[in-house]
Amino acid sequence: MAKNNKKVFITGASGNMGWCTFQEIYNNRPDLDLVPLLRDSEKNREKFAPYLNDPRVKIVWGDFGDYDAILEGITGASYVLHIGGMVSPAADYWPKRTLKTNVMAAENIVKAVKAQKNPDDITVVYIGTVAETGNRCEPIHWGRCGDPIKISIYDHYAISKVKAERVFAESGLKKWVSMRQSGILYPNILKNMDPIMFHVPLNGVLEWATVEDSATLMERVCNDNIPDDFFRRFYNIGSGDQYRITNYQFEDLLLNAIGMGHDATKRVFKPNWFVDRNFHGQWYADSDALEEALHFRHNTPIDLYFKGMAKEVEWFYQLSAVTRLPIISTLAREGLGMIALNKRFGTRTWVKENNTERLTAFYGDTKSQGMAHYKTLPTTWDKADIHIPSKTDYQVLDHGYDETKPFEELTLEDLQKAAAFRGGKLISTEIVDMYTPVTWEDAEGNQFDMTPNTVLRGGHWSPAQDPFPWRYDEIAKQNPFFAQVWYADHGKDENNVYGEEIYRDYDEYQK
């Protein structure tokens, strides 16, 4: 390693955000050395071949289950960037492996940091996900950290990320941050031809983050001049106002960028291929906080960014740029329609086979309502509602305590009020500070220890009520804090079936 350089340990360096981060730091920060943890594969060895003998790069070959490899990589590091992990859509196919891998990674990283002589001096960045807070329809389509954790039904990736986030938040380390990543824009996004592309409501919103902004953010956090109050916090990553779009707008921007013209979405998709709810996404009311602290946004106009992505895709996508013959749209529609017929996760297959569990989760509140509601969806675009939700008129969620107070000055009474708003109570009779665990009790009598910081700033609550199975109707009746996000797109029907039976097919997806 280079003399006097500080060391950055990075996971996920072979992935989209991780690779861009690796290059950003390597090219722009000669004062930093890089130590990526990489699985020993032919693909990774080929990708990192130019760096094998580089004095600024030390590759540690290993995986998240290899504590010794993680310890080797973290020893002597000043910065830890935990970007890697199993993500969707792979997580949909291997949920058990996803949970084990992502939580184990967090535990091994925290353990290795604590094994250092100076654990409180090491910056530890965990990349969380917008999926932690689930579907956010109007009028709660703007969100912020501290809103309730609400994982969409069947979202195993989000379950693993919530549990892993708690590992860092409850670690006792002094310089951790959790940055919840949104959808990432990168050139190869067009390769993600998976049924998950139809698991989004057309009017659902997302504040996207470009891969370049995300990489610059990681580079900027590798600095010693960041104030202490930046740490032990949760942040939302987003590229700002013009990247706050609907799912329909995203599809339209993407298809227009590869030359198919505006409204190409209407030529290659059918509106009832998309779900009605139960995905994730929001516009961030607080993402500008990261920009103000670290100034990472490139502010590239979104239409230009999409055009730039289109230049990097394969020739057969670019074919549409030289012709708009109807046959192109017809072939595209047929191909995409087949993806929606995927045996396990295709929305058209759920309808065809009357998969009541999936139809209930993505379309209705009860088994009868799922299919019934699906049948009300428009089959042609002239009847589809593709409006853009308001950017000024929305509902800010109540966090259950006086947020005008300085956070460090919250009292026992403030925490008691917050617990009651969550349907529970505070058991502890004294508090040390906002970062020392206290004992809480949920509405069902489960007691747990968690820091006020994780509960109030992170939106976490009782681990005993983590989804699996999903009991959201039952929990919402007990927890007014959570009810704010659940009842926004679900009725208060006593016969709602979210519970054990919604997850009948779990074992099938372990295979």
N, C-alpha and C positions, 0 to 999 in steps of 0.2 A: 504494500500500500504506500501511497505517496507520503512523504515526511510532513508532519504537522497538519495534515488534512484531517477533518472530522469524518466520521464514518456514518453512513446511512444504510441500515438494514431494511430491505424491501421484500415483501412477498407479492406474488402475482405479477412479477416483472415480465412474464411471457404473455400476459393477457392484454387486452386493449388499453385500459387505463394504466396498467402497470408498465407496459412497454413504452408508452408515450412519456410516462413519468421518468423512467430510467433514462431515456434519451434527453429529456428536458434538463435533468440534473447533470448528466454527463457532459452535455454540450455547453451549458451556461453557468455551471458552478465548479470551476476548477479547484475550489477549496474543499470540495467534498469527494470522498471515495464511496463507492457503491458496493454493497454486499447483498446480491440477490439470492434468495432461497429458491432453488429450481428443482423440479422433479427431473430425475435422470432419464431423459427420453431422447430419441433421435432428433425429434423436432426441436427440442430446446437446445441440444448441442449444436445443431446447425444454425439456429437463430443467434446464439451467443458466441459462435466460433470466433468472430472478430475481436472478442474481448477476453479470450482465454488467457492471453499472456499480457494483458494490459495492467500496468502498475496501479491504476486507479480502480480496478475491478477485481473482486475476489468472489467467485461463485461458490456457494455452498450447495452441494447436491444433497437433496433430502426432501421430505414432505412434512405435512403438518403433524403427523404422528411421530416424527423423529425428534424427540426433545433434544438429543445431543447435537443434532445439526442446527436446530434453532438456537440453542445456547451458544454454539460456536459462532453463529452469525451475529448474535446480539452482543456478545462479549466485546467491550470496547466501543460500542456504538453510542453516538450522541442522539441519533434519531431513528425511530422505528416506524416505518410506514407499512401498516398491515392492510394491503389492498386486495390480496388474493382470497380465494375461497371458491366453493362450488356454488354456481349461480343457476338461475333459470335460463333456458328450459331444462337443462340436465337435472336440476333439482326435482322437477316434476316426475321424472322417471326413476330416480333413486333417492327418495326422501329420507330413508333411514341413514344412508351413507352421507347425505348432505348434512343432516343434523350432527352426526358424529364428527365429521370433518371440520365443520365451521366452529363448533364449540370447542373441540379439542385444540384447534389452532389458537384460539383466544387464550385458553388455559395454559398452553405451553409457552406462549409469548409472555404472558404476565409472569409466569414462574421464572422464565429466563431473565426478565428485566429485574425481578426482585433478587435474583442471585448475583447481581452486579454490586460493586462496592458503592455505587452512587445512584441507586434506582430513582431517587426523587429528582435527579438532574436530567433524566433521559426523557425526551419528547416522544410520546407514543400516540400515533394517530390510527384510529380504527375507522374503517370505511363501512358505515352502516348502509341503510337503504330506505328510500321512500316507501317501500312495501311494508315497513313496520307499522304504518298508520292506515293502510288499506284504502278502501274506496271512499272518496270524498266528493259526493255529488252536491249540486246546488241545494241550499244556499251556503253550505259549509265547504265550498271548493277552495277556499284559501285556508292554509294551515300554518302552524308554527310549532317549534319544539315545545314540549310540555303538553300538547294535545294527547288524547288517549291513544295508547297502543291498541291497534285493532287490526289484526292480521286477517286478510281475506280467507275465506273457506277454501281449503285445499292448498294454500300457499305454504309449502314446507320450507322453501327458501327463507321466507320472512320469519318463520318460527325460529330457524337456526340463527338468523341474524339478531333477533331480539335477545335470545339467550346469550349469544356471544357478546352483544353490547353490554349486557349486565355484568359480564365477567370483568370488563374493563372499568365500567362505572363504579363497581363495588370493590375494585382491587386495592384501594388505599393509596395508589400511586398519585403523585402530585402534579404530573404534567401529561395526563392523558386528555385526548379529545375524541369525541365520536362525531364524525361527519357523515351525515346521511345522504348518500348519493342518489341522485335522481336518475332518469333514463339518460344514458350517455349516447351522444351523437358521434359516430365515427364511420369512415368510408365503408367498412365491411358489414355495416348494419343490414345491407340488402341480402347478405348471405343467411340471415336468420329466418329462413322459410320454415317456420314451425307453427303448429296450430295455436300457439300462444298469441300469435298476431291477431287472432279473432276474439281473444278473451278480454277485449277492451270495449267499454261503452263509447259510442261515437261522440257523445257530448262530454265524455270524461276529459279532464284536463291534466296536463303535466307541464312542469317547468323543466325543460330539458337542460342538460349541461354538456357542453362540447368536451371532447376528450382533451383538446388543447388547454381549455380553461382548467379542467380537472388536474392535468399534469402540472400546470403553472402553480396551482394552489398547493400541490404537494411540495414543489420546490420552495415556495415562499414560506411554508411552515417550518422548513429546515433552517431556522435562524435563531440566534440567541437573544435578539433584542425584542422578542415578543413578550408583552407584559404578563405577569402571573395570572391576572384575572381572565385571560383568554382561555386558560386551561380548566379542566374538570367541568367541561361544558358540552352541550349537544348543539350541533349546527346542521342546517340544511344547505346542501350544495345546489346551486342553480346558476344559469348563465344570464339571468335577468329578464327584464320586462318583455323584450321581443321574442324570447324563447318560452313564454307562457302561451301555449297554444292548446287547442283541443286535439283529440285523437284523430278526428276527421281532417283537421288542418294538417296534421303531421303526414297522413297518407297523401294528401293533395300536394304538399310541398315536395315530398319524396318523388312522386310520379312525375310531377312537372319538371323536376330537376333532371330527370333522365330523358326528357324530351317528349313526354306523352301529353303535355299540356295541362292547364288547369281543369279541374273537375274530371280528371282521368279516373279518379276513385269511383265515380259513378259508372264508368264504362267497364271496369275490371272487377268490381266487387258487387255484391248484393247486400243491402242494409241489414237483412235478417241473418246474415252470417255472423254478425257481431253480437256480443252479449249485452245485457241491459245493466248489469251491476257486477260487484264482487271482483273488481280488479284492484288497482291502486293508482294514486296520482292526486296531486294538488298543486295549486300555485302557492308559492311560498311567501308568506307575509313577512318572513324574517331572513330570507336568503341574502339580502343586501348587507347583513351584519358581517358576513365573511368577507365580502368585497371591501367593505370599509376597513376591515382589519388587515387584509392581506393583498388587496388590489390584484386579483388574479384574472379578471375578465378581459378578454381581447375585444369584446363588443363588436364582433363581426356581424354585419346585417344577416339575418337568418336566411333570407333567400340566396344571398351569396354563399353562405356556408353550405347550404344544400347543393348548390351548383358545384362547389368545390368537391364535395363528397362524390358527386356523380362522375367526376373525372377519374376517380380512382377505381371504379367498379369494372367488372369484366365486360368484354366486348358485347356479349349478348344483351346486357342491360342498355348499353349505349346504342344498340341497334335502333331502339325506339326514337333516338334523337334525329335520325335521318329519314324516318318514315312514320306516319301516323295512320297507316292503312288500318281499316277496321279489323283485318285478320289478326293484327298484333294484339288488340284489345280482346278479341275473342279467344285467342290462344292463352293470353294471360288469365282471363276469367276462368277458363277450363282448368288451368293448372292450379290456380289459387283455390278454386272450388274443391279440387281433390285434397288439398291440404286441410280444408275444413271438414273433410270426411275421414280424417285420421281415426284409426280404430279406437284409441283411448281418449284423446283430447280434442277431437274435432267437434265443433258445435253442431254441424249438420248430422253427425253420427248420433249425438245425444238425442236429437229430435227423432231421427230415424228409428232408433232403438228404444225410445221412450225411457231414457235414463233419468228416472225421477230424482235421484240424488243430485246429479249435476244440474238438471233443469231447475230444481228447487234453489240451489245455491246461486245460480247465475241469472234466474228470471223471476222467482216467486218466493212466497213465504211458506207455502204449504205444498204438499205433493200435487194436489190438484191445481194449485195456482201456477206452478211452474210451466207446465205445458199450455195451460189456458192463456197465460200472459204472453208466452212466445207466439201464440197464434194471432195475437193482436199486433205484432210488430209489422211494419210496412215491408212489403216485398219489392217495391219500386221506389226509386229515389225521389220521385215527385211528391210522395207522401211522407218522406222521412223528415224528422226534425233534426237539423244539424246546426242549430243556433250556437252562438258563442256566449258562454256565461259572462256575467258582468265582472268587470275588473274594478268596480267601485262599490257595488252593492252586494254585500255578503255578510255572513254571520261570524263573528269572532267567538270562539268557544270559551266558556268559563272554566278556569283551572281550579276554582274552589278556594282561593285564598287571595289576599290583598296584594296584587302584583305591583302596586305603586310603591310599596315598601322596598328599601334596599334588601336584596336577597339575604345577605348575611345577618340582617336584623330581625328576621322572622322569629316569632316566639312560639312557645309551647301551644298557646291558644291558636295561633295560625295553623300549626300542624294538625291540631285537633279538628279544626274547621275543615281542612283539606281532606282528612280521613273520613269525616262524616259525609262529605260530598261524594265520596267514593263508596258509600254504603258501609263503611267500617268504622274503626276507632283507632286512636293512638294509645298503645298500652304503656309505653315509657312515660315516666313522670318528670324526666329532665332531658335536656338535649345539650350536647357538647358544642356542636357546630353543624352546619348543613352537610358536612362530608363524613360524619361519623354515624354509623348505623343506629337506628332506633327500632323499637319493636312496634309493629302495626298488627291489626287484625282485620280481615276482610268480612264481608257480610255473612259468610258461611262459617265464621269462627276459626278460620285458618290463620295462625299467627306466623309472622315472618319478619326477619330483620333486613332493613334496607335503608340507605341514606336518604334523608329528605331531598337531597340534590337529584337522585335518580327518580324519585317519585314525582317531584314537582317540576323539575326542568326537563326530565326525560319522558314523563308520561307513563312510566311503568307502575305496576301495582302487583297484586298478589301472584307469586309464581304458581300457586295451587290452582289459579284460575286461568293459567295459560291455555290457549286453545289446544285441543286434542283430547277428547272430541270438542267440537265447537258447541258451546252452550250459550251463545250470545243473547238469545231471547231471555233466558233465565237470569243471566248476569245483568242485563240492562234493566230488568225489573227491580234489581237491588241496588244498582249503582248509577246515580244520576249523572255522574261525570262521563261514564261510558255511554249512557243512553243518548247523549248528544250526538254521537257519531253513528249509533246503530239505527235509531228511529228515523234518521234523515232519509233512508231509502228502504226501510222495513216497517211494516205495520205492527201494532201492538196486539196482534191476534194471539189468543191463548192457545190456539192450535198450531202455532208455528212449529216446524219439525226440526229445527236446528238442534242437534243432539247426537246421540249415539247412531241413530239410523241414517243420518246424513252421511255417515262415513263407513257405510257397510262395505265398500269396495277397497278399504285400505290395504288389506293383505294382498290384493291383486297387484297393487302398485309397488309392493316390496320386491317383486320377483325380478 
